[in-house]
Amino acid sequence: MANHSAGWTPLNTKAIESMIAELCTEAGTDPELHDLLAAVAEQHGVEAAADDVQRGAQFVLAYIEQVPYMMKVALTAAVNVGLEPEMRRILEIVESYWAEGDDIIPDGLGVIGLLDDAYCSLSSLQAVSDHYQLQTGKHLFPDDLSQANRAMRGIIGEPYASELDHMVIRSMKTTGLIDAVKSLASEEKRLNFAANSTIWSHGPAGQAEIADLAKLGILDD
């Protein structure tokens, strides 16, 4: 079996990590984030208690903070199965979105301004993993972000969430990732990367607690 990981360059996420550290340090008690979550709950016909809003804020922070880790996981997985060039193009789009201050939700809004960046990032990675599984029957990476992404989509709301979904779809098409994944669908090209399974056992991905978001009405749709 070819060693696809030989000589590859690890992903540098320091810029994104710095932005998250700068804006999320005190975000758990950010009154604007709490107000947003309370407003989202009210839109769903729920009068949220302060503790429920606080737990919602903790989910938001955990969701944002796992982005750099998941980007590294996704690239490592892509290298292992021969999708490195396409995944790097996806991640370049993700990085450019974080670098753009005046995006769908402006970064000047503090931690709220990172919601779209994080959602665009993790939705893109989940879309790649889902498409890979559809074509090959294997998970690209085992962390399933679908429920967390759905919860974040509910927090972001319309029309912003749909705009971000369209961006993800465009990214999948323009990077050539869909066609590249299809090329791996034949049995002889399905690579077994079980030897690298230890990389999946660390990090915050999948650990964000979302059950309590039901008390904000976010998971009811």
PELIN-V641460 format. One record per helix or strand of 2 or more residues. SS is the DSSP state (~ for helix, > for strand). FROM is the first residue (numbers start at 1). TO is the last residue. If there is no record, write none. Layout:
# PELIN-V641460
SS|FROM|TO + SS|FROM|TO
This chain:
# PELIN-V641460
~|14|24 + ~|27|29 + ~|31|43 + ~|50|65 + ~|67|80 + ~|84|99 + ~|107|136 + ~|146|156 + ~|160|174 + ~|177|182 + ~|187|189 + ~|194|201 + ~|211|216
